[in-house]
Amino acid sequence: MQDDPIPAITFPNGIEVPALGQGTWNMGERASEAEREIASLKAGIELGMTLIDTAEMYGEGDSERIVGRAIKGRRDGLFIVTKVYPWNASRRGTIEACERSLSRLGIDQIDLYLLHWRGEHPLADTVEAFEDLKDAGKIGAWGVSNFDIGDIEELLAVPGGRHVAANQVLYNLARRGIEYDLLPWCQEHGVPVMAYSPIEQGRILHNPELIRIAKANQATPAQIALAFLLERDGVIAIPKTSNADRAAENRDCVSLDISDEDWVALDAAFPPPTRKSALEML
């Protein structure tokens, strides 16, 4: 497989990225796993999954160090995303946190810098810091994570808030609440949605109907779950794996040709929302 190109998603600043990237949540937490994690990230890069998402929260910075080791000497063509803790997201604290992330990653610029979730610091202060970092060339763009419609509306009301370039949220077959209003809003306004935990940390892979559809398509349940997200306009899936073979398996999801009947069956097994619900988080 791997014959079909990974679909591209365009950020508001015109930068194109693959709709299938790599997540790193839980990486960097065990030294014994470091080499496997680095090898998996490198394998994913070779397969075209050049967007890598991390955060200062993951392993308290050790995930960023893993990413830094994986990308050392090959920065060109990569799109690096990381996040600032809410309690660090004051105007000064955001800038200082960014500098620490840059150091751990071993790079001069973060392509996309996200507020991990809302905290006590005013959004205006965080956005001002983001804009300063962008002007200084420390970041290419900024965005948010775990923001629902109300949060986005508040963000747009602060100076510079309309420069938001992405929203990273929990989204997978079992967590479709954003399809009611948040996803349509982001699609209408050209704000990409980054879907974290796209296979629900493995919990959905035992669903009988998902297994049936996977077998019918000579695929794995995880590949079907990823293909579901890639069918959505403006959505970037960031599965995490520490296994190079699994990275290749993830990449192969773009070559699936799933029938209309199977999509209908997936909707029956994992119903789309019919009303507004609170934004889910892990």
C-alpha positions as CSV (number, residue, x, y, z in Angstrom):
1,M,0.0,0.0,0.0
2,Q,1.2,3.6,0.7
3,D,0.6,4.4,-3.0
4,D,-1.8,7.2,-2.3
5,P,-0.5,10.5,-1.1
6,I,-1.6,11.8,2.3
7,P,-4.2,14.5,1.9
8,A,-3.1,18.0,2.7
9,I,-4.6,20.5,5.0
10,T,-4.0,24.2,4.6
11,F,-3.5,26.5,7.6
12,P,-4.8,30.1,7.4
13,N,-1.2,31.3,6.7
14,G,-1.1,29.2,3.6
15,I,1.2,26.4,5.0
16,E,0.2,23.0,3.9
17,V,0.6,20.0,6.2
18,P,-0.4,16.3,5.9
19,A,-3.8,15.4,7.3
20,L,-2.2,12.4,9.0
21,G,0.5,13.3,11.5
22,Q,2.1,11.8,14.6
23,G,1.2,12.3,18.2
24,T,3.6,11.9,21.2
25,W,1.3,11.8,24.3
26,N,3.0,9.5,26.9
27,M,6.3,9.5,25.0
28,G,9.4,10.3,27.0
29,E,8.0,8.8,30.2
30,R,10.2,5.7,30.3
31,A,13.9,5.9,29.4
32,S,13.8,2.3,28.3
33,E,11.3,3.2,25.5
34,A,13.2,6.2,24.2
35,E,14.9,4.5,21.3
36,R,11.7,2.8,20.1
37,E,9.9,6.0,20.3
38,I,12.5,7.9,18.3
39,A,12.7,5.1,15.7
40,S,8.9,5.2,15.3
41,L,8.9,8.9,14.8
42,K,11.6,8.7,12.2
43,A,9.8,5.9,10.4
44,G,6.6,8.1,10.3
45,I,8.6,11.0,8.9
46,E,10.0,8.8,6.1
47,L,6.4,7.8,5.3
48,G,5.3,11.4,4.9
49,M,3.8,12.0,8.4
50,T,5.9,15.1,8.8
51,L,3.6,16.9,11.3
52,I,4.6,16.0,14.9
53,D,2.5,17.1,17.9
54,T,3.9,17.3,21.4
55,A,3.5,19.5,24.5
56,E,5.5,20.7,27.5
57,M,3.1,18.7,29.6
58,Y,4.0,15.4,28.0
59,G,6.6,13.8,30.3
60,E,7.2,17.2,31.7
61,G,9.2,18.2,28.7
62,D,10.7,14.8,28.0
63,S,8.4,14.2,25.0
64,E,9.8,17.3,23.4
65,R,13.3,16.0,24.0
66,I,12.3,12.7,22.3
67,V,11.0,14.7,19.3
68,G,14.2,16.8,19.3
69,R,16.3,13.7,19.0
70,A,14.1,12.3,16.3
71,I,14.3,15.4,14.1
72,K,17.9,16.3,14.8
73,G,19.6,17.2,11.5
74,R,16.4,17.1,9.5
75,R,14.3,20.1,10.3
76,D,13.4,21.0,6.7
77,G,10.0,19.8,5.7
78,L,8.8,19.1,9.2
79,F,5.9,20.8,10.9
80,I,6.4,20.9,14.7
81,V,3.5,21.5,17.1
82,T,3.8,22.0,20.8
83,K,1.7,23.5,23.6
84,V,2.0,25.7,26.6
85,Y,0.5,24.8,30.0
86,P,-2.4,27.0,31.0
87,W,-0.7,28.1,34.2
88,N,2.3,29.2,32.2
89,A,0.2,31.2,29.7
90,S,0.6,34.7,31.1
91,R,2.2,37.2,28.7
92,R,5.7,36.7,30.2
93,G,5.2,33.0,31.1
94,T,4.1,32.1,27.6
95,I,7.3,33.6,26.1
96,E,9.5,31.9,28.7
97,A,7.7,28.5,28.2
98,C,8.2,28.8,24.4
99,E,11.9,29.4,24.9
100,R,12.2,26.3,27.0
101,S,10.3,24.2,24.4
102,L,12.5,25.5,21.7
103,S,15.6,24.4,23.7
104,R,14.2,20.9,24.4
105,L,13.2,20.5,20.7
106,G,16.6,21.8,19.5
107,I,15.0,24.1,16.9
108,D,14.8,27.8,16.2
109,Q,11.0,28.0,15.4
110,I,7.9,26.2,16.5
111,D,5.6,25.9,13.5
112,L,2.4,25.9,15.6
113,Y,2.2,26.8,19.3
114,L,-1.0,26.0,21.2
115,L,-2.6,27.0,24.5
116,H,-3.2,23.5,25.9
117,W,-6.5,24.4,27.6
118,R,-8.0,27.4,29.2
119,G,-6.7,28.5,32.6
120,E,-6.7,31.5,34.9
121,H,-4.7,33.8,32.7
122,P,-6.7,36.2,30.4
123,L,-6.8,35.1,26.8
124,A,-5.7,38.6,25.8
125,D,-2.4,38.2,27.6
126,T,-1.8,34.8,26.0
127,V,-2.7,36.1,22.6
128,E,-0.4,39.1,23.0
129,A,2.5,36.8,23.9
130,F,1.7,34.5,20.9
131,E,1.7,37.6,18.6
132,D,5.0,38.7,20.1
133,L,6.5,35.3,19.5
134,K,5.3,35.3,16.0
135,D,6.8,38.7,15.3
136,A,10.1,37.5,16.8
137,G,10.1,34.5,14.5
138,K,10.0,32.1,17.5
139,I,6.7,30.6,16.2
140,G,5.1,30.4,12.8
141,A,1.5,30.5,14.0
142,W,-0.5,29.9,17.1
143,G,-3.7,28.1,18.1
144,V,-5.6,26.6,20.9
145,S,-6.6,23.2,22.3
146,N,-9.7,22.0,24.0
147,F,-11.7,25.1,23.0
148,D,-15.4,24.8,22.5
149,I,-17.6,27.3,20.5
150,G,-18.0,29.7,23.5
151,D,-14.3,29.7,24.1
152,I,-13.6,30.4,20.4
153,E,-16.1,33.3,20.5
154,E,-14.3,34.8,23.5
155,L,-11.0,34.4,21.8
156,L,-12.1,36.2,18.6
157,A,-13.2,39.2,20.7
158,V,-9.6,39.9,22.0
159,P,-7.1,41.8,20.0
160,G,-5.3,39.5,17.6
161,G,-7.7,36.6,18.5
162,R,-8.8,36.2,14.9
163,H,-5.2,35.0,14.0
164,V,-6.0,31.6,15.6
165,A,-4.7,29.0,13.3
166,A,-6.0,25.7,14.7
167,N,-8.0,24.0,17.4
168,Q,-6.9,20.7,18.8
169,V,-9.7,18.6,20.4
170,L,-10.6,15.1,21.3
171,Y,-12.3,13.6,18.2
172,N,-12.8,10.1,17.1
173,L,-15.6,7.7,16.2
174,A,-16.7,7.4,19.8
175,R,-16.4,11.1,20.5
176,R,-18.3,12.9,17.7
177,G,-19.8,15.8,19.7
178,I,-17.8,18.4,17.9
179,E,-19.7,17.6,14.7
180,Y,-22.8,19.4,16.0
181,D,-21.4,22.9,16.0
182,L,-17.6,23.2,16.6
183,L,-16.4,21.3,13.6
184,P,-18.8,23.1,11.2
185,W,-17.7,26.5,12.6
186,C,-14.0,25.6,12.1
187,Q,-14.6,24.3,8.6
188,E,-16.5,27.5,7.7
189,H,-13.8,29.7,9.0
190,G,-10.8,27.7,7.6
191,V,-9.5,26.8,11.1
192,P,-8.1,23.2,11.0
193,V,-9.2,20.8,13.7
194,M,-6.4,18.6,15.1
195,A,-8.0,15.3,16.4
196,Y,-6.1,13.9,19.4
197,S,-6.6,10.3,20.6
198,P,-8.1,9.4,17.1
199,I,-8.5,5.8,18.1
200,E,-9.6,6.5,21.7
201,Q,-6.4,5.2,23.0
202,G,-7.3,1.8,21.6
203,R,-10.6,1.5,23.4
204,I,-12.8,1.5,20.3
205,L,-10.8,-1.1,18.5
206,H,-12.8,-4.0,20.0
207,N,-16.1,-2.7,18.7
208,P,-17.7,-5.7,16.8
209,E,-19.0,-3.5,13.9
210,L,-15.7,-1.7,13.5
211,I,-14.0,-5.1,13.4
212,R,-16.5,-6.3,10.8
213,I,-16.0,-3.3,8.5
214,A,-12.2,-3.6,8.9
215,K,-12.3,-7.2,7.8
216,A,-14.5,-6.3,4.9
217,N,-11.9,-3.8,3.7
218,Q,-8.9,-6.0,4.5
219,A,-7.8,-3.4,7.0
220,T,-7.4,-3.0,10.7
221,P,-9.9,-1.3,13.0
222,A,-7.4,1.4,13.7
223,Q,-7.0,2.1,9.9
224,I,-10.8,2.4,9.6
225,A,-10.9,4.8,12.6
226,L,-8.2,7.0,11.0
227,A,-9.9,6.9,7.6
228,F,-13.1,8.2,9.2
229,L,-11.3,11.3,10.3
230,L,-9.5,11.8,7.0
231,E,-12.9,11.9,5.3
232,R,-13.7,15.1,7.2
233,D,-12.7,18.4,5.7
234,G,-10.1,20.3,7.6
235,V,-9.3,17.6,10.1
236,I,-5.8,16.4,11.0
237,A,-5.4,13.1,12.8
238,I,-2.4,12.7,15.1
239,P,-2.2,9.0,16.2
240,K,0.6,8.1,18.6
241,T,2.6,4.9,18.3
242,S,6.0,3.8,19.6
243,N,6.1,1.0,17.0
244,A,7.6,1.7,13.5
245,D,5.5,-1.1,12.0
246,R,2.3,0.5,13.4
247,A,3.4,3.8,12.0
248,A,3.4,2.2,8.6
249,E,0.0,0.7,9.3
250,N,-1.3,4.1,10.2
251,R,0.0,5.5,7.0
252,D,-1.7,2.9,4.9
253,C,-5.2,4.1,6.0
254,V,-5.1,6.8,3.3
255,S,-5.3,4.0,0.6
256,L,-8.6,2.6,1.8
257,D,-11.7,2.9,-0.4
258,I,-14.5,2.5,2.0
259,S,-18.0,2.0,0.6
260,D,-21.0,4.2,1.2
261,E,-22.7,1.2,2.9
262,D,-19.8,0.9,5.3
263,W,-19.9,4.6,6.2
264,V,-23.6,4.2,6.9
265,A,-22.8,1.2,9.1
266,L,-20.2,3.2,11.0
267,D,-22.8,6.0,11.7
268,A,-25.2,3.4,13.1
269,A,-22.5,1.9,15.3
270,F,-21.1,5.3,16.4
271,P,-24.0,7.8,16.0
272,P,-23.3,11.4,15.1
273,P,-24.6,14.0,17.6
274,T,-28.2,15.3,17.4
275,R,-27.8,18.0,20.0
276,K,-25.2,20.2,21.6
277,S,-23.0,18.5,24.3
278,A,-20.1,19.6,26.4
279,L,-16.7,19.4,24.8
280,E,-15.1,16.2,25.9
281,M,-11.5,15.9,27.1
282,L,-9.0,13.2,28.1
